[in-house]
Amino acid sequence: MMAGAGMADVGRNTGDAPALRVSAIDAADEAAWDRFVTNASGAELYHDRRWRDVVQGVFGHDCYYLAAKDERGRVRGVLPLVHLRSYLFGNFLVSVPYFNYGGVLADSEQARSALVDEAAKLARKLGSRHIELRHRDDQQLDLPARDDKVTMMLEVPATEDELWKALGGKLRAQIRRPQKEGATVRVGGAELVPDFYTVFARNMRDLGTPVYPRRFFERILATFASQAKVYVVDLGGKPVAAGIVLSHRDTVELPWASSLREANKVGVNMLLYWWILRDCAIGGFGRFDFGRSTKDSGTYKFKEQWGARPQQLRWHYWLAAGGELPRLNPSNSKYRLAIDGWKRLPLPMANFLGPMIVKSLP
């Protein structure tokens, strides 16, 4: 059952524009949502309605998928919202948590405003302190925003040879080294999730970050089987680096990648990225999204060396009266002691406790 399906419609009329009504979708609206998202030029992968089932099924969060419809019943805009509540981190709505993108998708300013207004009403009803709308820089809203994050985007050459030549001698040498050490790459689907998770969970613990449950990735691979791939780098007979990529239109994105610290000295992470980029070129994808970074950070510079260029992210916030911009991220000094302590946890304990905590972190 989808939360919010019974929420009352809200009429909205601006000047001579046709009236729009905003409500949470029910089963009868799902096909209309899908058509709108499929045809909308600015749609992100995370506007896909199937993410609602992933998030609800794995984390149990209530999801409110708002659609603005005109007087003929046509969808003119959508806004997926996920309700997160916990004693530690508070009560808020996010579009969409766990990923870089989401937010409002609309074909007019009228629809965009109607969706934000309805989201604010929902937030007040739920007692939420804020709404976080995750947009790229081209989305303009009259709301406070954070702009401390960018995504690093690479325009991928048309062929593997062109890509290899564009990397330069130093980078090519770093890719060759793990191969000389005997590293190999496997590419597949759900069958590789256990090996991916072995690397990912340990790396998250070492970074002091609670880990997602393995079933989160299993559910993603099952739901988006045609758009998701798992890459695993093996060295000495065991997985030492791994990543999961998702494709959407002309872009391949790498939301999750990790490598073991002791194996980084031979550059296994470089081989992982090269193999993914190589497949992008072979598959005809024009862009590769390395994911978000803080400007001039270590991860920013790592991605920049591949030729990636920053694209501004702008996350907008509706705030309850007297509210301030949230800082639910590792750079917040109030979490420093917890991060340092987490790094020292035995791995089985971190893997047990992590999913219970991370479900409430956006």
TORMI-250812 format. One record per residue: x, y, z of N, C-alpha, C, O in turn; residue in three letters. Coordinates in steps of 0.2 Angstrom, whole numbers, plus 5000, padded with zeros to 4 digits. Layout:
N
XYZXYZXYZXYZala ...
% end
This chain:
362
500449945000500050005000500450065000500950065004met 500350114996500750174996500450235000499850245000met 500850255005500650305009500450375006500650385001ala 499850405008499650465006499250465000499050514997gly 499050404998498550404992497850434993497550454988ala 497750444999497050475001497050545002496550575004gly 497650575001497750645002497250684998497150674992met 496950745000496450774996496850814991497350844991ala 496450824985496750864979496750934981496350954985asp 497150974978497151044979497151084973497551074968val 496651124972496551164965497051224965497151244971gly 497251234959497751294959497651324952497651294947arg 497551394952497351424946497751494946497651534951asn 498151504941498551564941498351604934498551584929thr 498051664935497851704929497451664925496951634927gly 497651664918497251624913497451554912497151514908asp 497951534916498151464915497651414918497251434922ala 497651354914497151304917497251284924497851284926pro 496751264927496851244934497251184935497151134930ala 497651174940498051114941497751084948497651124952leu 497751024948497650984954498250944956498450904952arg 498450944963499050904965498750854970498450874975val 498950794969498850744974499350684973499750684969ser 499350644979499750584978499450534974498850524974ala 499850504970499650454965499350394968499550374973ile 498850364965498650294966498750244961499050274956asp 498550184961498750134956498450164949498750144944ala 497950194949497650214942498050274939498050284933ala 498450304943498850364940499550334938499950374935asp 499750274939500450254938500650254931501250274930glu 500250234927500450234919500550314917500950324913ala 500150354919500150424918500850454920501150494917ala 501050434926501650454929502250434925502650474923trp 502150374923502750344919502750374912503350384910asp 502250394909502250424902502550494903502950514899arg 502350534908502650594909503450594910503750634907phe 503650554914504350544916504750524910505250544909val 504450474906504850444900504950504895505450504892thr 504450554894504450604889504750664891504950704887asn 504850674898505150744900505850744899506250704901ala 506050804896506750804895507250814901507850784900ser 507050834906507450844912507350784917507650794923gly 507050734915506950684920507550644922508050634918ala 507650634928508250594931507950524932507350504932glu 508450474932508350404934507850404940507450354940leu 507950444945507650434951506950464951506650464957tyr 506750494946506050504945505650444943505050444943his 505950394941505650324940505250304946505550294951asp 504650284945504150264950504450204953504250194959arg 504850164950505050094953505450104960505550064964arg 505750164960506150184966505750184972505950164978trp 505150204972504650194977504650124980504650124987arg 504550074976504550004978505149984982505149944986asp 505750004979506349994982506450024989506649984993val 506350084989506450114996505950095001506150085007val 505250084999504750065004504949985006504949965012gln 505149945001505249875002505849865006505849815011gly 506349905006506949895010506949925016507149905021val 506749995016506850035022506150045026506250065032phe 505650035023504950045026504750115026504250125030gly 505050155023504850225023504150245019504050205014his 503750285022503250315018503450355013503850395013asp 503150345007503250385001502650414998502150384998cys 502750474996502250524994502450544987502850584986tyr 502150514982502250534975501750574972501250554970tyr 501950644972501450694970501450704963501950714960leu 500850714960500750734953500350794952499750794955ala 500550834948500050894946499750874939500050864934ala 499050884939498650864933498250924931498050964935lys 498150934925497750984922497050964922496850904924asp 496551004919495850994920495650934915495150904916glu 496150914911495950854906496250794909496250734907arg 496550794915496850734919497550724917497850664918gly 497850764913498550754910499050774916498950824919arg 499550734917500150744921500550804919500750794913val 500650854923501050914920501650924925502150964923arg 501750884930502350884934502250834940501750804941gly 502850814942502850754947503450774952503850814951val 503350754958503750764964503750704968503350694972leu 504250654968504350604973504650624979505150654980pro 504250604985504550624991504550564996504150514996leu 505050555000505150505005505150535012505550585013val 504750505016504750535023505250495028505150435029his 505750535031506250505035506050525042505950585043leu 506050485047505950505054506450455058506450395058arg 506750495063507150455068507250505074507250565073ser 507450475080507650515086508250545084508350605087tyr 508750515081509350545080509450605075509750655076leu 509050595070509150635064508550685063508550725058phe 507950665066507350715065506850685060506850625058gly 506450735058505850715054505850765048505750825049asn 505950735042505950775036505750735030505750675030phe 505650775024505550745018506150755013506450805013leu 506250705009506850715004506550684997506250634997val 506850724992506750694985507350694981507550754979ser 507750644981507550574984508150554988508750574987val 508050524994508650504998509050454995508850414991pro 509650444997510150394995510450404988510950374986tyr 510250454985510450474978510550544977510350584981phe 510850564972511050634971510550674968510550734968asn 510050644964509550684961508850664962508750614966tyr 508450704960507650694961507350764960507450794955gly 506950784965506650854966506050854961505750804959gly 505950924959505350934955505450924948505950944945val 504950894945505050884937504350914935503850874936leu 504350964931503750994929503851034922504451044920ala 503251034918503351064912503151144912503151174906asp 503051174918502851244918503051264925503051224930ser 503051334926503151364932502551354937502651344943glu 501951354934501351344937501351274941501251264947gln 501551224937501551154940502051144945501951114950ala 502651174944503251174949503051204955503151174961arg 502751264955502451294961501951264965501951254971ser 501451234961500951194964501251134968500951114973ala 501751104965501951044968502351064974502351024980leu 502751114974503151134980502651154986502751144992val 502051194984501551214989501251154992501151154998asp 501051104988500751044991501251004995501050975000glu 501951004993502450974997502451005004502550975009ala 502451075004502451105010501851095015501951085021ala 501251085012500651065016500751005019500650985025lys 501050955015501150885018501650885023501550855028leu 502250925023502750935028502450955034502550935040ala 501951005034501651035040501250985043501250975049arg 500850945039500450895042500850835045500550815050lys 501450825043501850765045502250795051502650755054leu 502250855052502750885057503450885055503850885060gly 503550885049504250885046504550955047504251005046ser 505250955049505651015050505851045043505951105042arg 505951005038506151035031506050985026505850925027his 506051005020506050965014506650975010506851035009ile 507050925008507650935004507450914997507250854995glu 507550954992507450944985508050944981508450994980leu 508250884978508950874975508950884968508750844964arg 509150944966509150974959509850984956510350984960his 509950984950510551014947510451084946509951114949arg 510951124944510951194944510451224940510251284941asp 510151194935509651224930508951224933508551254930asp 508851204939508251204942508151264947508551274951gln 507751314945507651374949507051374953506551374951gln 507151384960506551384964506751444969507251454971leu 506151474971506251534976506251504983505851514987asp 506851464985506951434991507651434993508051444988leu 507851434999508551425001508851364998508551314997pro 509551374997509851314993510551304996510851354998ala 510851244995511551234996511851224989511551194985arg 512451244989512851244982513551214984513951234980asp 513651184989514351164991514551094987515151074988asp 514051064984514251004980514151014973513751054970lys 514650974969514550964962514550894960514750854964val 514350884954514450814951514950824946515050874943thr 515350764945515950764941515750724935515550664935met 515650764929515450734923515950724917516350774916met 516050674914516450664909516150654902515650604902leu 516350684897516050674890516450614887517050624886glu 516150564886516550504884516650504877516150504873val 517250494875517450484868517050424864516750384868pro 516950434858516550384854516850314854516450264853ala 517550304855517850234854518250224860518450274863thr 518450164861518850144867519550174865519950194870glu 519750174859520450194857520550274859521050294861asp 520050304857520050384858520050394866520350434868glu 519650354870519650364877520350344880520550384884leu 520650294878521350274880521850334879522250344883trp 521850354873522250404871522150474875522650504877lys 521550484876521350554880521550544887521650604890ala 521750494890521850484897522550514899522750534904leu 523050504894523750524895524150474898523950424901gly 524850484897525250424899525250404906525350344908gly 525250454911525250444918524650394920524750344924lys 524050414918523450374920523550304917523250264920leu 523750304910523750234907524250194911524150134912arg 524750214913525250174917524950154924525050094926ala 524550194927524250174933523650124932523550084936gln 523450124926522950064924523250004923523049954925ile 523850004920524249944918524549914924524549854924arg 524649944929525049914935524649864938524949804939arg 524049874940523649814943523549754938523549694941pro 523549764932523549714927524149674927524149614927gln 524749704928525349674928525449634935525749584935lys 525049654940525049624946524549564946524549524951glu 524249554941523749494940523049514942522649464942gly 522849574942522149594944521749584937521949594932ala 521149554939520649544933519949574935519849594941thr 519549584930518849614931518349564929518349534924val 517849564933517249534931516649584931516649624935arg 516149574926515649614925515049574925514949524921val 514449584929513849544929513349584932513249644932gly 512849544935512249574938512149554945512649554949gly 511649524947511449514954511949464957512049464963ala 512149414953512649364955513249394958513549354962glu 513449454957514049484959513949524965514449554968leu 513349534967513149584973513549554979513749604983val 513549494981513949474987514649494987514949514992pro 515049484981515749504981515749584981516249614985asp 515349624978515249694979515249714986515549754988phe 514749684989514549704996515149685001515249725006tyr 515549635000516149615004516549675004516849695009thr 516749704998517149764998516849825000517149865004val 516249834998515849905000515749905008515949965010phe 515549855011515449855018516049875022516049915027ala 516649835020517249855024517449925023517749955027arg 517449945017517650015015517250065019517550115022asn 516550055019516150105023516350105030516350155033met 516450045033516650045040517350085041517450125046arg 517850075037518450105037518350185036518750215039asp 517850205033517750275032517350305038517250365039leu 517050265042516650285048515950295046515650335049gly 515750265041515050275038514650215039514850155037thr 514050215042513550155042513450135035513350175030pro 513350065034513250035027512550025026512150005031val 512350025020511650005018511649925018512149895018tyr 511049905019510949825019511049795013510949835007pro 511349735012511449705006510849705002510849704996arg 510249695005509649685001509449744997509049744993arg 509749804999509549864996509849854988509549874984phe 510449834988510749824981510449764978510349764972phe 510249714981509949654978509249674975509149654969glu 508949724978508249744976508349794970508049784965arg 508949834970509049874964509249834958508949844953ile 509649784959509849744953509249704951509149694945leu 508749684955508149644953507649694949507349674944ala 507649754952507149804949507349834942506949844938thr 508049854942508349884936508849844933509349864931phe 508649774932509149734929509349754922509949734921ala 509049784918509249804911509649864912509949884907ser 509649904917510049964918510649964923510950014924gln 510749914926511249904932511749854930511549794927ala 512349864932512849814931513349824937513349874941lys 513649764939514149764945514749744942514849704937val 515249784944515949774942516349754948516349784953tyr 516749694947517249674953517949664950518049634945val 518449694954519149684952519349634957519349644963val 519649574955519949524959520749534959521049544954asp 521049514965521749514965521949464970521649464976leu 522349414968522549364973521949314975521949284980gly 521449314970520949264971520349294975519949254977gly 520349354977519849384981519649454978520049494975lys 519049474979518749544977519149594981519149594987pro 519349644978519749704981519449774979519649824982val 519049774974518749834972518149814968518049764965ala 517649864969516949844966516549904965516649954969ala 516049904960515649964959514949944956514949884953gly 514449974957513849964954513650024950513650084952ile 513550014943513350074939512650064937512350014936val 512350124935511650134933511650174927511950224926leu 511250154922511250194915510550224915510050194917ser 510550284912509950314910510050364904510450404904his 509650344899509750384893510450384890510650324889arg 510750434890511450434887511950434892512550444891asp 511850424898512250434904512350364908511850334909thr 512950354910513050304915513350334921513750374921val 513050314927513150344934513450294938513250234938glu 513950314942514250264947514050284954514450324957leu 513550264957513350294964513750254969513850294974pro 513950194968514350164974514950124971514950084966trp 515550144974516150114972516650114978516650154982ala 516950054979517450054984518050004982517949964978ser 518550014986519149974985519449964992519350014996ser 519849914993520149895000520849935000521149934995leu 520949965005521550015006522149975004522650005001arg 522249915007522849885006523049864998523549854996glu 522449864994522549844987522649914983522849904977ala 522449964986522550034982523250044980523350084975asn 523750014984524450034982524650004975525150034972lys 524249964972524349934966523849964961523849944955val 523450004963522950044958522350004956522150014950gly 522049964960521549924958520949964957520449954953val 520850024960520350074959520350104952519850114949asn 520950114950521050144943520850094938520550114933met 520950024939520749974934519949974934519649964929leu 519649984940518949974940518650034936518150024932leu 518950094937518650154934518750144926518350164922tyr 519350124924519450114917519050064914518750074908trp 518850014917518449964914517749984913517449974908trp 517550024918516850054917516850104912516350104908ile 517350144911517350194906517450164899517050184894leu 517850114899517850074893517250054890517050054884arg 516850024895516149994893515650054891515250034887asp 515750114894515350164892515450184884515050194880cys 516150184883516250204876516050144871515750164866ala 516150084873515950024868515150024868514950014862ile 514850044873514150044873513750104870513150104869gly 514150154868513850214865513550264870513250304868gly 513750264876513550314881513950374880514550364880phe 513650434880514050494879514350524885514750564885gly 514050504891514250544897514350494903513950444903arg 514850504907514950464913514850514919515250564919phe 514450494924514350534930514750504935514550444938asp 515350534938515750504943515350514950515650484955phe 514850554950514550564957514750624960515250664958gly 514450644966514550704969515150714973515450664976arg 515450774973516050784977516050854980515650904977ser 516350864985516450934988517050964983517550934982thr 516951034981517451064977518151064980518251074986lys 518651044976519351034978519450984983520050984986asp 519050944984519150884989519650834986519750834980ser 519850784990520250724987519850694981520150674976gly 519150674983518850644978518650684971518650654966thr 518650744972518550794967519150794962519150784956tyr 519750794965520350794961520450724958520750714952lys 520250664961520350604959519950594952520150574947phe 519350624952518850624946519150674941519050654935lys 519350724943519650774938520150744934520250764928glu 520650704937521150684933520950634927521350624922gln 520350614927520050574922519750614916519550594911trp 519750684917519450724912518750754914518450794910gly 518550734920517850754922517850824924518350854926ala 517250854922517250924924516650934929516150904928arg 516650984933516150994938515451024935515551064931pro 514950994937514251024936513951044943513850994947gln 513751104944513451124950512851084952512351074948gln 512751064958512151034961511851094965512251124969leu 511251094965510851144970510251114973509751094970arg 510351104980509851064983509451124987509751154991trp 508851124985508351174988508051144995507951084995his 507851194999507551175005506951215007506951275007tyr 506351185008505851215012505951205019506151145021trp 505951255023506051255030505451275034505151325033leu 505351235040504751255044504951325048505551345048ala 504451355050504651425053505151415058505151375063ala 505651465057506251465062506751415060507251405064gly 506651375055507151315053507751345050507751395047gly 508351305051508951325048509151265043508851205043glu 509551275038509751225033510151165037510551175041leu 509851105035510151055039510851035037511051055032pro 511251005041511950985040511950905042512350895047arg 511650865039511650795040512150765036512050725031leu 512850775037513350755033513950745037514050775043asn 514450705035515050685039515450755041515850745045pro 515450805037515850865038515550905044515950945047ser 514950885047514750915053515150895059515150835060asn 515450945062515850925068515550885073515850845077ser 514850895074514450855079514450785078514350745083lys 514650755072514650685071515350655071515450595070tyr 515850695072516550675072516750625076517050575074arg 516550625083516650575088516350505085516650455086leu 515750515083515350455081515750415075515750355075ala 515950455070516350435064516950395066517150345064ile 517350425071517950405073517850335077518250285076asp 517350335081517150275084516950215080517150155081gly 516550235075516350185070516850145066516850085065trp 517450185065517950155061518350095065518650055063lys 518250095072518550045076518049985078518249945081arg 517449995075517049935076517249875073517449875067leu 517149815076517249755072516749755066516249775066pro 517049725060516649725054515949695055515449725053leu 515849635058515249605059514749655063514149655061pro 514949685068514549735071514349795067513749815068met 514849815063514649875059514149855054513649895052ala 514249795051513749775046513049765049512549765046asn 513049745055512349735059512049795061511449805060phe 512449845064512149905066512049955060511549995061leu 512449955055512450005050511750015047511550075046gly 511449965044510849975041510250005045509850035043pro 510249995052509750015056509850095057509350135058met 510450115056510650195056510550225050510250285049ile 510850195045510850235038510150245035510150285031val 509650205037509050205034508750275035508250305031lys 508950305041508650375042509150435040508950495041ser 509650415037510150465034509950475026509950425023leu 509850545024509750555017510250545012510150545006pro 
% end
